[in-house]
């Protein structure tokens, strides 16, 4: 049981009476939850066949819950998601293929119900948009870097500047040359 | 070009993009069912011992309005529907969606089908008595299976169905006077020509 290590860890620094009380409270809670079936409500009813349940999970992970919109049917506890799972389970038991089940949902709720909608006119921006943004971003970056390179690349010195550079270099060589002596 | 102008142009473009994005309604998902035949069903009629299906409305332009007594937004649109029902411009059929299990308060593991049906009839009828009944009739979709066939994901929803049984428009969310006068009624008039 998951809760047991938690209890032993927390009771270590406590006195015996407190840990005894905690244990009692835990056991009481366990009894209450065993008596009251409301606590068992969250667990989705498992189909007799684990294979069916596996397929149900796979299909419902592909489908959007339209009530919560950003959750899959598999993740969602919304009422509608429950209905969808029930419907999918029925279709699986009728021997329908995964594709048929997805088509059933799309026919009623549209491409929006699929997390991976088919590529077509209305969804082309959805599929290619990120790539397009990447290309635009890279183009802007490359153009910016090139322009910056051009700006800082060596340009010819004017004769006046050249004379100044020569004078500075000569001066530094003199000072270096005189040091060891 | 001025080197400060490009970032400014980029910023302005971003502002426009975000402004448009924030003003879109994320619930406004285009329904693939528009232009398709309304799915057939045969559901029990509220307050009567018979069944109803969309084929019973062949030859008429009609509205299918999805509602439930637990649906808060339905109360917002209801007076508009009641008014529409009084005027008798277009027949409105109610699809009562998951009356009992939709409220999330009834423990369905302890409720059998018969109890659920009885409870749904009681609650739906009571709600219509309280708020007015704009519907030619209402059908009960207890488990929401017909709702899935119609792509229902948020109540209320309203469908306009033409004389041949094709869905011509779907509106998700409460019907407002604006939507009624600007979209629904013109389309109904056009389809009735």
Interface residues (C-beta under 8 A of the other chain):
Chain A: X37 X38 X41 X66 X67 X69 X79 X80 X83 X84 X87 X106 X107 X108 X109 X110 X111 X112
Chain B: X26 X29 X30 X31 X32 X33 X98 X101 X102 X104 X107 X109 X143 X144 X145 X147 X148 X149 X150 X151 X153 X154
